[in-house]
Amino acid sequence: MSSDLCGSQLLLALPDDIFSVITSSLSPRDVCSLGLSCPGLNAVVSSDKVWLSQCNKLGIKLLPFSTLVEWRKGVSSYKALCRFLVSIHPLIGIWVHQNPELGNVVYVMPGFLSVVGCRIIPQTIGPLGLEDGPLLWTSVFEILCKSDGSTAFFLHGREQGADYVYPGLFKSVDRNCNVLLLEVEALHQRDEIDKGTEIPFSRLESDDREMLLDFVTRQVRGIVPDTATAILFPPLRTDEVDSQQDFTVLHERRLLLLQMYEPATMELSFHMAWPHMDDDQSILYKMPMEPPDECHKYAGLWGGAYGWPPTRVSEEKAGEALFLISISYEVTKWGKKLMIGTKILEGTSYVEHPNGSAMFTANVDEPALESFPSYGAEDSESIDSFGGESIASGYGFRNPGSEPGSLFVLSNGLLCFVSEESRTVLTFQRFDLADLLKRGERLPLLLPPVSNYVYPMR
């Protein structure tokens, strides 16, 4: 390389592979800024190789590389695909609402050139458990990627015995997005409106908002083509031929739907790990889900059931109510570091405790005062323990009854909370919802679109 090269000339003189490695350390915004610096660099940073590395960086925790390559077939370039990944990345995760109190959990996960909002149905554990049996779910909405990387939003619902999709507008979100609002917005020029008479959707009465949503969705609905009722994302497969057939169906489905066809952020306050919610608006709230690390090793999503002995969610737990629990950490004003297990879904036909209740709290600096009860659980060895409290009888959200207990960490990766007085035992394991949904069973839509979004059943 010539010694008199500098600045943009130096970058242009680099081999393509080296240039891609360097640009992969930049953000998509920085890559675009680099391309604006001179015509030569603009040509280089527009290459698929540069944007493939950006897509891979964004999708590394979401998509296998082979799926990323398959997605590229449906868009004009990797740059367009990167545009889509940037716009939907903040949506990935768990969204919740207080009602119904059995649990309203919508998990947003990658579909196929899309993201899909999947509602987890409150359910008991089936005869095969969850490791060999299906998790029941139904679709709420999906956001498809167009060929240029822009988005197409579709609400899902069922009316008069038929499945419909309801096209709408998805406003791009930033990484701090924490609510998803379903609203009606007039498509008009702002300067044509009398500012004194305009009433924002959010300021309408609750009944008026619901009536307007119902009216608009009836006007824009489109019946779902047969192909579009097929799979929403690639099922887990071991056979390469079946996987390619799935991709073919998914490509066809996406094109069918596309032919039919500002960030929402609020100041949220929390009680322990649960956001305060407005029951009068069609909102899903982003559930804070901190990743596990050295200091917060048990943070994240867990699932389990009550009963003894402490086992995984297998056939031994058949018929038991399935609980989804989010574990988070909090430091109190007295300096105590607490581990909080918040209920976000309960698979019963009745509710013992409101959704968002802390099923247990554990002081991470305080070991349990009692030993792990080994009777009937000889294959489960406790390797760590914490003193704490579990929720007790009595229906309440802010100040429910509690009783002392102990949280045990077992050698097989399970967590087990044993209540001292009632001797109830809640055992849970880490859950990968995306994996469970891919192996799960999609139930037919039963609700009209607005009700399907807010899931208002008490």
Contacts in CASP RR format, 6 or more apart in sequence:
PFRMAT RR
TARGET T0000
AUTHOR 0000-0000-0000
METHOD contacts of the structure
MODEL  1
MSSDLCGSQLLLALPDDIFSVITSSLSPRDVCSLGLSCPGLNAVVSSDKV
WLSQCNKLGIKLLPFSTLVEWRKGVSSYKALCRFLVSIHPLIGIWVHQNP
ELGNVVYVMPGFLSVVGCRIIPQTIGPLGLEDGPLLWTSVFEILCKSDGS
TAFFLHGREQGADYVYPGLFKSVDRNCNVLLLEVEALHQRDEIDKGTEIP
FSRLESDDREMLLDFVTRQVRGIVPDTATAILFPPLRTDEVDSQQDFTVL
HERRLLLLQMYEPATMELSFHMAWPHMDDDQSILYKMPMEPPDECHKYAG
LWGGAYGWPPTRVSEEKAGEALFLISISYEVTKWGKKLMIGTKILEGTSY
VEHPNGSAMFTANVDEPALESFPSYGAEDSESIDSFGGESIASGYGFRNP
GSEPGSLFVLSNGLLCFVSEESRTVLTFQRFDLADLLKRGERLPLLLPPV
SNYVYPMR
1 10 0 8 1.000
1 13 0 8 1.000
2 13 0 8 1.000
5 13 0 8 1.000
8 37 0 8 1.000
8 38 0 8 1.000
8 40 0 8 1.000
8 41 0 8 1.000
11 19 0 8 1.000
11 22 0 8 1.000
11 41 0 8 1.000
11 44 0 8 1.000
12 40 0 8 1.000
12 41 0 8 1.000
12 44 0 8 1.000
14 22 0 8 1.000
16 47 0 8 1.000
16 49 0 8 1.000
17 49 0 8 1.000
19 44 0 8 1.000
19 50 0 8 1.000
20 49 0 8 1.000
20 50 0 8 1.000
20 52 0 8 1.000
20 53 0 8 1.000
21 53 0 8 1.000
23 31 0 8 1.000
23 34 0 8 1.000
23 45 0 8 1.000
23 50 0 8 1.000
23 53 0 8 1.000
23 54 0 8 1.000
24 53 0 8 1.000
24 54 0 8 1.000
24 56 0 8 1.000
24 57 0 8 1.000
26 34 0 8 1.000
28 54 0 8 1.000
28 58 0 8 1.000
28 82 0 8 1.000
28 83 0 8 1.000
28 86 0 8 1.000
31 45 0 8 1.000
31 50 0 8 1.000
31 51 0 8 1.000
31 54 0 8 1.000
32 45 0 8 1.000
34 41 0 8 1.000
34 45 0 8 1.000
35 41 0 8 1.000
35 42 0 8 1.000
35 44 0 8 1.000
35 45 0 8 1.000
35 46 0 8 1.000
36 42 0 8 1.000
44 50 0 8 1.000
46 79 0 8 1.000
48 77 0 8 1.000
48 78 0 8 1.000
48 79 0 8 1.000
51 77 0 8 1.000
51 78 0 8 1.000
51 79 0 8 1.000
51 81 0 8 1.000
51 82 0 8 1.000
52 68 0 8 1.000
52 72 0 8 1.000
52 78 0 8 1.000
54 78 0 8 1.000
54 82 0 8 1.000
55 68 0 8 1.000
55 78 0 8 1.000
55 81 0 8 1.000
55 82 0 8 1.000
55 85 0 8 1.000
56 65 0 8 1.000
56 68 0 8 1.000
58 82 0 8 1.000
58 85 0 8 1.000
58 86 0 8 1.000
58 89 0 8 1.000
59 68 0 8 1.000
59 85 0 8 1.000
62 89 0 8 1.000
62 92 0 8 1.000
62 110 0 8 1.000
63 71 0 8 1.000
63 110 0 8 1.000
67 110 0 8 1.000
67 234 0 8 1.000
68 81 0 8 1.000
70 247 0 8 1.000
71 81 0 8 1.000
71 112 0 8 1.000
71 113 0 8 1.000
71 145 0 8 1.000
72 78 0 8 1.000
72 81 0 8 1.000
73 251 0 8 1.000
74 113 0 8 1.000
74 145 0 8 1.000
74 147 0 8 1.000
74 251 0 8 1.000
74 254 0 8 1.000
75 81 0 8 1.000
75 84 0 8 1.000
75 113 0 8 1.000
75 145 0 8 1.000
75 146 0 8 1.000
75 147 0 8 1.000
75 148 0 8 1.000
75 149 0 8 1.000
76 147 0 8 1.000
76 148 0 8 1.000
76 149 0 8 1.000
80 145 0 8 1.000
80 147 0 8 1.000
80 148 0 8 1.000
80 149 0 8 1.000
81 145 0 8 1.000
81 149 0 8 1.000
83 148 0 8 1.000
83 149 0 8 1.000
83 150 0 8 1.000
84 113 0 8 1.000
84 145 0 8 1.000
84 149 0 8 1.000
84 150 0 8 1.000
84 151 0 8 1.000
87 149 0 8 1.000
87 151 0 8 1.000
87 172 0 8 1.000
87 173 0 8 1.000
88 115 0 8 1.000
88 143 0 8 1.000
88 151 0 8 1.000
89 175 0 8 1.000
90 173 0 8 1.000
90 174 0 8 1.000
90 175 0 8 1.000
90 176 0 8 1.000
90 177 0 8 1.000
91 108 0 8 1.000
91 115 0 8 1.000
91 143 0 8 1.000
91 173 0 8 1.000
91 177 0 8 1.000
91 180 0 8 1.000
92 108 0 8 1.000
92 109 0 8 1.000
92 110 0 8 1.000
92 115 0 8 1.000
93 107 0 8 1.000
93 108 0 8 1.000
93 109 0 8 1.000
93 286 0 8 1.000
93 287 0 8 1.000
93 289 0 8 1.000
94 105 0 8 1.000
94 106 0 8 1.000
94 107 0 8 1.000
94 108 0 8 1.000
94 286 0 8 1.000
94 287 0 8 1.000
94 289 0 8 1.000
94 301 0 8 1.000
94 326 0 8 1.000
94 344 0 8 1.000
94 433 0 8 1.000
95 105 0 8 1.000
95 106 0 8 1.000
95 107 0 8 1.000
95 108 0 8 1.000
95 180 0 8 1.000
95 284 0 8 1.000
95 285 0 8 1.000
95 286 0 8 1.000
95 287 0 8 1.000
96 103 0 8 1.000
96 104 0 8 1.000
96 105 0 8 1.000
96 106 0 8 1.000
96 284 0 8 1.000
96 285 0 8 1.000
96 287 0 8 1.000
96 344 0 8 1.000
96 355 0 8 1.000
96 356 0 8 1.000
97 103 0 8 1.000
97 104 0 8 1.000
97 277 0 8 1.000
97 283 0 8 1.000
97 284 0 8 1.000
97 285 0 8 1.000
97 355 0 8 1.000
97 454 0 8 1.000
97 455 0 8 1.000
98 104 0 8 1.000
98 277 0 8 1.000
98 279 0 8 1.000
98 354 0 8 1.000
98 355 0 8 1.000
98 356 0 8 1.000
99 279 0 8 1.000
99 355 0 8 1.000
99 454 0 8 1.000
99 455 0 8 1.000
99 456 0 8 1.000
99 457 0 8 1.000
99 458 0 8 1.000
100 351 0 8 1.000
100 355 0 8 1.000
100 455 0 8 1.000
100 456 0 8 1.000
100 457 0 8 1.000
100 458 0 8 1.000
101 346 0 8 1.000
101 351 0 8 1.000
101 354 0 8 1.000
101 355 0 8 1.000
101 458 0 8 1.000
102 122 0 8 1.000
102 345 0 8 1.000
102 346 0 8 1.000
102 347 0 8 1.000
102 348 0 8 1.000
102 351 0 8 1.000
102 355 0 8 1.000
103 122 0 8 1.000
103 343 0 8 1.000
103 344 0 8 1.000
103 345 0 8 1.000
103 346 0 8 1.000
103 355 0 8 1.000
104 119 0 8 1.000
104 284 0 8 1.000
104 355 0 8 1.000
104 455 0 8 1.000
105 119 0 8 1.000
105 120 0 8 1.000
105 324 0 8 1.000
105 344 0 8 1.000
105 345 0 8 1.000
106 117 0 8 1.000
106 118 0 8 1.000
106 119 0 8 1.000
106 120 0 8 1.000
106 140 0 8 1.000
106 284 0 8 1.000
107 117 0 8 1.000
107 118 0 8 1.000
107 120 0 8 1.000
107 433 0 8 1.000
107 434 0 8 1.000
107 437 0 8 1.000
108 115 0 8 1.000
108 116 0 8 1.000
108 117 0 8 1.000
108 118 0 8 1.000
109 115 0 8 1.000
109 116 0 8 1.000
109 117 0 8 1.000
109 118 0 8 1.000
109 233 0 8 1.000
109 433 0 8 1.000
109 434 0 8 1.000
109 437 0 8 1.000
110 116 0 8 1.000
110 233 0 8 1.000
110 434 0 8 1.000
111 142 0 8 1.000
111 232 0 8 1.000
111 233 0 8 1.000
111 234 0 8 1.000
112 232 0 8 1.000
112 233 0 8 1.000
112 234 0 8 1.000
112 247 0 8 1.000
112 250 0 8 1.000
112 251 0 8 1.000
112 253 0 8 1.000
112 254 0 8 1.000
113 144 0 8 1.000
113 145 0 8 1.000
113 250 0 8 1.000
113 254 0 8 1.000
114 142 0 8 1.000
114 143 0 8 1.000
114 144 0 8 1.000
114 145 0 8 1.000
114 232 0 8 1.000
114 233 0 8 1.000
114 254 0 8 1.000
115 142 0 8 1.000
115 143 0 8 1.000
116 139 0 8 1.000
116 141 0 8 1.000
116 142 0 8 1.000
116 232 0 8 1.000
116 233 0 8 1.000
117 139 0 8 1.000
117 140 0 8 1.000
117 141 0 8 1.000
117 142 0 8 1.000
118 137 0 8 1.000
118 138 0 8 1.000
118 139 0 8 1.000
118 140 0 8 1.000
118 232 0 8 1.000
118 437 0 8 1.000
119 137 0 8 1.000
119 138 0 8 1.000
119 139 0 8 1.000
119 140 0 8 1.000
119 452 0 8 1.000
119 455 0 8 1.000
120 135 0 8 1.000
120 136 0 8 1.000
120 137 0 8 1.000
120 324 0 8 1.000
120 345 0 8 1.000
120 433 0 8 1.000
121 136 0 8 1.000
121 137 0 8 1.000
121 138 0 8 1.000
121 443 0 8 1.000
122 322 0 8 1.000
122 345 0 8 1.000
122 346 0 8 1.000
122 347 0 8 1.000
122 348 0 8 1.000
123 135 0 8 1.000
123 136 0 8 1.000
123 322 0 8 1.000
123 347 0 8 1.000
124 318 0 8 1.000
124 319 0 8 1.000
124 320 0 8 1.000
124 321 0 8 1.000
124 322 0 8 1.000
124 347 0 8 1.000
124 348 0 8 1.000
125 305 0 8 1.000
125 313 0 8 1.000
125 317 0 8 1.000
125 318 0 8 1.000
125 319 0 8 1.000
125 320 0 8 1.000
125 321 0 8 1.000
125 322 0 8 1.000
126 133 0 8 1.000
126 315 0 8 1.000
126 318 0 8 1.000
126 319 0 8 1.000
127 315 0 8 1.000
127 318 0 8 1.000
128 314 0 8 1.000
128 315 0 8 1.000
128 318 0 8 1.000
129 313 0 8 1.000
129 314 0 8 1.000
129 315 0 8 1.000
129 317 0 8 1.000
129 318 0 8 1.000
130 313 0 8 1.000
130 314 0 8 1.000
130 322 0 8 1.000
130 436 0 8 1.000
131 312 0 8 1.000
131 313 0 8 1.000
131 314 0 8 1.000
132 314 0 8 1.000
132 315 0 8 1.000
133 439 0 8 1.000
133 440 0 8 1.000
134 439 0 8 1.000
134 440 0 8 1.000
134 441 0 8 1.000
135 436 0 8 1.000
135 437 0 8 1.000
135 439 0 8 1.000
135 440 0 8 1.000
135 441 0 8 1.000
136 440 0 8 1.000
136 441 0 8 1.000
136 443 0 8 1.000
137 437 0 8 1.000
137 440 0 8 1.000
137 441 0 8 1.000
137 442 0 8 1.000
137 443 0 8 1.000
138 442 0 8 1.000
138 443 0 8 1.000
138 444 0 8 1.000
138 445 0 8 1.000
138 446 0 8 1.000
138 452 0 8 1.000
139 156 0 8 1.000
139 232 0 8 1.000
139 442 0 8 1.000
139 445 0 8 1.000
140 155 0 8 1.000
140 156 0 8 1.000
140 452 0 8 1.000
140 453 0 8 1.000
141 153 0 8 1.000
141 154 0 8 1.000
141 155 0 8 1.000
141 156 0 8 1.000
141 453 0 8 1.000
142 153 0 8 1.000
142 154 0 8 1.000
142 156 0 8 1.000
142 232 0 8 1.000
143 151 0 8 1.000
143 152 0 8 1.000
143 153 0 8 1.000
143 154 0 8 1.000
143 170 0 8 1.000
144 151 0 8 1.000
144 152 0 8 1.000
144 154 0 8 1.000
144 254 0 8 1.000
144 257 0 8 1.000
144 258 0 8 1.000
145 151 0 8 1.000
145 152 0 8 1.000
146 152 0 8 1.000
146 258 0 8 1.000
151 170 0 8 1.000
151 172 0 8 1.000
152 167 0 8 1.000
152 168 0 8 1.000
152 170 0 8 1.000
152 257 0 8 1.000
152 258 0 8 1.000
152 261 0 8 1.000
153 167 0 8 1.000
153 168 0 8 1.000
153 169 0 8 1.000
153 170 0 8 1.000
154 165 0 8 1.000
154 166 0 8 1.000
154 167 0 8 1.000
154 168 0 8 1.000
154 257 0 8 1.000
154 261 0 8 1.000
155 165 0 8 1.000
155 166 0 8 1.000
155 168 0 8 1.000
155 182 0 8 1.000
155 217 0 8 1.000
155 449 0 8 1.000
155 452 0 8 1.000
155 453 0 8 1.000
156 163 0 8 1.000
156 164 0 8 1.000
156 165 0 8 1.000
156 166 0 8 1.000
156 445 0 8 1.000
156 449 0 8 1.000
156 452 0 8 1.000
157 163 0 8 1.000
157 164 0 8 1.000
157 165 0 8 1.000
157 166 0 8 1.000
157 445 0 8 1.000
157 447 0 8 1.000
157 448 0 8 1.000
157 449 0 8 1.000
157 452 0 8 1.000
158 164 0 8 1.000
158 444 0 8 1.000
158 445 0 8 1.000
158 446 0 8 1.000
158 447 0 8 1.000
158 448 0 8 1.000
158 452 0 8 1.000
159 218 0 8 1.000
159 221 0 8 1.000
159 448 0 8 1.000
159 449 0 8 1.000
162 223 0 8 1.000
162 224 0 8 1.000
163 223 0 8 1.000
163 224 0 8 1.000
163 229 0 8 1.000
163 444 0 8 1.000
163 445 0 8 1.000
164 221 0 8 1.000
164 222 0 8 1.000
164 223 0 8 1.000
164 224 0 8 1.000
164 449 0 8 1.000
165 221 0 8 1.000
165 222 0 8 1.000
165 224 0 8 1.000
165 228 0 8 1.000
165 257 0 8 1.000
165 260 0 8 1.000
166 217 0 8 1.000
166 220 0 8 1.000
166 221 0 8 1.000
166 222 0 8 1.000
166 449 0 8 1.000
167 220 0 8 1.000
167 222 0 8 1.000
167 260 0 8 1.000
167 261 0 8 1.000
168 220 0 8 1.000
169 185 0 8 1.000
171 262 0 8 1.000
171 263 0 8 1.000
171 264 0 8 1.000
172 262 0 8 1.000
172 263 0 8 1.000
173 263 0 8 1.000
173 264 0 8 1.000
174 263 0 8 1.000
174 265 0 8 1.000
176 263 0 8 1.000
176 265 0 8 1.000
177 263 0 8 1.000
177 264 0 8 1.000
177 265 0 8 1.000
177 286 0 8 1.000
178 265 0 8 1.000
178 266 0 8 1.000
178 268 0 8 1.000
178 275 0 8 1.000
178 285 0 8 1.000
178 286 0 8 1.000
179 264 0 8 1.000
179 265 0 8 1.000
179 266 0 8 1.000
179 268 0 8 1.000
179 283 0 8 1.000
179 284 0 8 1.000
179 285 0 8 1.000
179 286 0 8 1.000
180 264 0 8 1.000
180 283 0 8 1.000
180 284 0 8 1.000
180 286 0 8 1.000
181 202 0 8 1.000
181 264 0 8 1.000
181 281 0 8 1.000
181 282 0 8 1.000
181 283 0 8 1.000
182 213 0 8 1.000
182 282 0 8 1.000
182 283 0 8 1.000
182 450 0 8 1.000
182 453 0 8 1.000
182 454 0 8 1.000
183 201 0 8 1.000
183 202 0 8 1.000
183 209 0 8 1.000
183 213 0 8 1.000
183 282 0 8 1.000
184 201 0 8 1.000
184 209 0 8 1.000
184 212 0 8 1.000
184 213 0 8 1.000
184 216 0 8 1.000
185 201 0 8 1.000
201 209 0 8 1.000
201 212 0 8 1.000
202 281 0 8 1.000
204 212 0 8 1.000
206 280 0 8 1.000
206 281 0 8 1.000
209 280 0 8 1.000
209 281 0 8 1.000
209 282 0 8 1.000
210 282 0 8 1.000
210 450 0 8 1.000
213 282 0 8 1.000
213 450 0 8 1.000
214 448 0 8 1.000
214 450 0 8 1.000
217 448 0 8 1.000
217 449 0 8 1.000
217 450 0 8 1.000
221 449 0 8 1.000
222 260 0 8 1.000
225 256 0 8 1.000
227 249 0 8 1.000
227 252 0 8 1.000
227 253 0 8 1.000
227 256 0 8 1.000
228 253 0 8 1.000
228 256 0 8 1.000
228 257 0 8 1.000
230 249 0 8 1.000
230 250 0 8 1.000
230 253 0 8 1.000
231 246 0 8 1.000
231 249 0 8 1.000
231 250 0 8 1.000
231 253 0 8 1.000
232 442 0 8 1.000
233 250 0 8 1.000
233 437 0 8 1.000
233 438 0 8 1.000
234 243 0 8 1.000
234 246 0 8 1.000
234 247 0 8 1.000
234 250 0 8 1.000
234 438 0 8 1.000
235 246 0 8 1.000
235 438 0 8 1.000
235 439 0 8 1.000
236 435 0 8 1.000
236 438 0 8 1.000
236 439 0 8 1.000
237 243 0 8 1.000
237 246 0 8 1.000
268 275 0 8 1.000
268 276 0 8 1.000
268 285 0 8 1.000
269 275 0 8 1.000
269 276 0 8 1.000
270 276 0 8 1.000
271 397 0 8 1.000
271 398 0 8 1.000
272 330 0 8 1.000
272 340 0 8 1.000
272 342 0 8 1.000
272 358 0 8 1.000
273 288 0 8 1.000
273 326 0 8 1.000
273 328 0 8 1.000
273 330 0 8 1.000
273 340 0 8 1.000
273 341 0 8 1.000
273 342 0 8 1.000
273 358 0 8 1.000
274 342 0 8 1.000
274 356 0 8 1.000
275 285 0 8 1.000
277 283 0 8 1.000
277 285 0 8 1.000
282 450 0 8 1.000
282 453 0 8 1.000
282 454 0 8 1.000
283 454 0 8 1.000
284 453 0 8 1.000
287 326 0 8 1.000
287 344 0 8 1.000
288 328 0 8 1.000
289 299 0 8 1.000
289 300 0 8 1.000
289 301 0 8 1.000
289 326 0 8 1.000
290 296 0 8 1.000
290 299 0 8 1.000
290 300 0 8 1.000
290 328 0 8 1.000
290 329 0 8 1.000
291 299 0 8 1.000
291 300 0 8 1.000
292 298 0 8 1.000
292 299 0 8 1.000
292 300 0 8 1.000
293 299 0 8 1.000
295 329 0 8 1.000
296 329 0 8 1.000
298 327 0 8 1.000
298 339 0 8 1.000
298 409 0 8 1.000
298 415 0 8 1.000
299 327 0 8 1.000
299 328 0 8 1.000
299 329 0 8 1.000
300 326 0 8 1.000
300 327 0 8 1.000
300 328 0 8 1.000
300 430 0 8 1.000
301 324 0 8 1.000
301 325 0 8 1.000
301 326 0 8 1.000
301 327 0 8 1.000
301 430 0 8 1.000
301 431 0 8 1.000
301 433 0 8 1.000
302 324 0 8 1.000
302 325 0 8 1.000
302 326 0 8 1.000
302 327 0 8 1.000
302 415 0 8 1.000
302 428 0 8 1.000
302 429 0 8 1.000
302 430 0 8 1.000
302 431 0 8 1.000
303 313 0 8 1.000
303 322 0 8 1.000
303 323 0 8 1.000
303 324 0 8 1.000
303 325 0 8 1.000
303 428 0 8 1.000
303 429 0 8 1.000
303 430 0 8 1.000
303 431 0 8 1.000
304 313 0 8 1.000
304 317 0 8 1.000
304 322 0 8 1.000
304 323 0 8 1.000
304 325 0 8 1.000
304 426 0 8 1.000
304 427 0 8 1.000
304 428 0 8 1.000
304 429 0 8 1.000
305 313 0 8 1.000
305 317 0 8 1.000
305 320 0 8 1.000
305 321 0 8 1.000
305 322 0 8 1.000
305 323 0 8 1.000
305 426 0 8 1.000
305 427 0 8 1.000
305 428 0 8 1.000
306 320 0 8 1.000
306 321 0 8 1.000
306 323 0 8 1.000
306 424 0 8 1.000
306 425 0 8 1.000
306 426 0 8 1.000
306 427 0 8 1.000
307 317 0 8 1.000
307 320 0 8 1.000
307 424 0 8 1.000
307 425 0 8 1.000
307 426 0 8 1.000
307 427 0 8 1.000
308 376 0 8 1.000
308 377 0 8 1.000
308 425 0 8 1.000
309 376 0 8 1.000
309 377 0 8 1.000
309 380 0 8 1.000
310 377 0 8 1.000
310 380 0 8 1.000
310 410 0 8 1.000
310 414 0 8 1.000
310 416 0 8 1.000
310 425 0 8 1.000
310 427 0 8 1.000
311 317 0 8 1.000
311 414 0 8 1.000
311 427 0 8 1.000
312 412 0 8 1.000
312 414 0 8 1.000
312 429 0 8 1.000
313 322 0 8 1.000
313 429 0 8 1.000
321 346 0 8 1.000
321 347 0 8 1.000
321 348 0 8 1.000
322 345 0 8 1.000
322 347 0 8 1.000
323 343 0 8 1.000
323 345 0 8 1.000
323 346 0 8 1.000
323 347 0 8 1.000
323 359 0 8 1.000
323 426 0 8 1.000
323 428 0 8 1.000
324 343 0 8 1.000
324 344 0 8 1.000
324 345 0 8 1.000
324 431 0 8 1.000
325 341 0 8 1.000
325 342 0 8 1.000
325 343 0 8 1.000
325 344 0 8 1.000
325 359 0 8 1.000
325 428 0 8 1.000
326 341 0 8 1.000
326 342 0 8 1.000
326 344 0 8 1.000
327 339 0 8 1.000
327 340 0 8 1.000
327 341 0 8 1.000
327 342 0 8 1.000
328 339 0 8 1.000
328 340 0 8 1.000
328 341 0 8 1.000
328 342 0 8 1.000
329 337 0 8 1.000
329 338 0 8 1.000
329 339 0 8 1.000
329 340 0 8 1.000
329 364 0 8 1.000
330 337 0 8 1.000
330 338 0 8 1.000
330 340 0 8 1.000
331 337 0 8 1.000
331 338 0 8 1.000
332 338 0 8 1.000
336 363 0 8 1.000
336 365 0 8 1.000
337 363 0 8 1.000
337 364 0 8 1.000
337 365 0 8 1.000
338 361 0 8 1.000
338 362 0 8 1.000
338 363 0 8 1.000
338 364 0 8 1.000
339 361 0 8 1.000
339 362 0 8 1.000
339 363 0 8 1.000
339 364 0 8 1.000
339 386 0 8 1.000
339 407 0 8 1.000
340 358 0 8 1.000
340 360 0 8 1.000
340 361 0 8 1.000
341 358 0 8 1.000
341 359 0 8 1.000
341 360 0 8 1.000
341 361 0 8 1.000
342 356 0 8 1.000
342 357 0 8 1.000
342 358 0 8 1.000
342 359 0 8 1.000
343 353 0 8 1.000
343 355 0 8 1.000
343 356 0 8 1.000
343 357 0 8 1.000
343 358 0 8 1.000
343 359 0 8 1.000
344 355 0 8 1.000
344 356 0 8 1.000
345 355 0 8 1.000
346 352 0 8 1.000
346 353 0 8 1.000
346 355 0 8 1.000
351 395 0 8 1.000
352 395 0 8 1.000
353 359 0 8 1.000
353 391 0 8 1.000
353 394 0 8 1.000
353 395 0 8 1.000
353 396 0 8 1.000
353 400 0 8 1.000
354 395 0 8 1.000
354 396 0 8 1.000
354 397 0 8 1.000
356 397 0 8 1.000
357 391 0 8 1.000
357 396 0 8 1.000
357 397 0 8 1.000
357 400 0 8 1.000
358 391 0 8 1.000
358 400 0 8 1.000
359 390 0 8 1.000
359 391 0 8 1.000
359 417 0 8 1.000
359 426 0 8 1.000
360 388 0 8 1.000
360 389 0 8 1.000
360 390 0 8 1.000
360 391 0 8 1.000
360 405 0 8 1.000
360 407 0 8 1.000
360 417 0 8 1.000
360 426 0 8 1.000
361 388 0 8 1.000
361 389 0 8 1.000
362 386 0 8 1.000
362 387 0 8 1.000
362 388 0 8 1.000
362 407 0 8 1.000
362 417 0 8 1.000
363 386 0 8 1.000
363 387 0 8 1.000
363 388 0 8 1.000
364 386 0 8 1.000
366 386 0 8 1.000
366 387 0 8 1.000
366 388 0 8 1.000
367 385 0 8 1.000
367 386 0 8 1.000
367 387 0 8 1.000
368 385 0 8 1.000
368 386 0 8 1.000
368 387 0 8 1.000
368 388 0 8 1.000
368 405 0 8 1.000
368 406 0 8 1.000
368 407 0 8 1.000
368 408 0 8 1.000
369 387 0 8 1.000
369 406 0 8 1.000
370 405 0 8 1.000
370 406 0 8 1.000
370 418 0 8 1.000
370 420 0 8 1.000
371 382 0 8 1.000
372 380 0 8 1.000
372 381 0 8 1.000
372 382 0 8 1.000
372 385 0 8 1.000
372 406 0 8 1.000
372 408 0 8 1.000
372 410 0 8 1.000
372 416 0 8 1.000
372 418 0 8 1.000
373 418 0 8 1.000
374 380 0 8 1.000
379 412 0 8 1.000
380 410 0 8 1.000
380 411 0 8 1.000
380 412 0 8 1.000
380 414 0 8 1.000
380 416 0 8 1.000
381 410 0 8 1.000
381 411 0 8 1.000
382 408 0 8 1.000
382 409 0 8 1.000
382 410 0 8 1.000
382 411 0 8 1.000
383 409 0 8 1.000
383 410 0 8 1.000
383 411 0 8 1.000
384 408 0 8 1.000
384 409 0 8 1.000
385 406 0 8 1.000
385 407 0 8 1.000
385 408 0 8 1.000
385 409 0 8 1.000
386 406 0 8 1.000
386 407 0 8 1.000
387 404 0 8 1.000
387 405 0 8 1.000
387 406 0 8 1.000
387 407 0 8 1.000
388 404 0 8 1.000
388 405 0 8 1.000
388 406 0 8 1.000
388 407 0 8 1.000
389 402 0 8 1.000
389 403 0 8 1.000
389 404 0 8 1.000
389 405 0 8 1.000
390 402 0 8 1.000
390 403 0 8 1.000
390 405 0 8 1.000
390 417 0 8 1.000
390 419 0 8 1.000
390 424 0 8 1.000
390 426 0 8 1.000
391 400 0 8 1.000
391 401 0 8 1.000
391 402 0 8 1.000
392 400 0 8 1.000
392 401 0 8 1.000
392 402 0 8 1.000
392 403 0 8 1.000
392 419 0 8 1.000
392 421 0 8 1.000
392 422 0 8 1.000
393 401 0 8 1.000
394 400 0 8 1.000
394 401 0 8 1.000
403 419 0 8 1.000
403 420 0 8 1.000
403 421 0 8 1.000
403 422 0 8 1.000
404 419 0 8 1.000
404 420 0 8 1.000
404 421 0 8 1.000
405 417 0 8 1.000
405 418 0 8 1.000
405 419 0 8 1.000
405 420 0 8 1.000
406 417 0 8 1.000
406 418 0 8 1.000
406 420 0 8 1.000
407 415 0 8 1.000
407 416 0 8 1.000
407 417 0 8 1.000
408 415 0 8 1.000
408 416 0 8 1.000
408 417 0 8 1.000
408 418 0 8 1.000
409 415 0 8 1.000
410 416 0 8 1.000
413 429 0 8 1.000
413 430 0 8 1.000
414 427 0 8 1.000
414 428 0 8 1.000
414 429 0 8 1.000
415 427 0 8 1.000
415 428 0 8 1.000
415 429 0 8 1.000
416 425 0 8 1.000
416 426 0 8 1.000
416 427 0 8 1.000
416 428 0 8 1.000
417 425 0 8 1.000
417 426 0 8 1.000
418 424 0 8 1.000
418 425 0 8 1.000
419 425 0 8 1.000
445 452 0 8 1.000
447 455 0 8 1.000
END
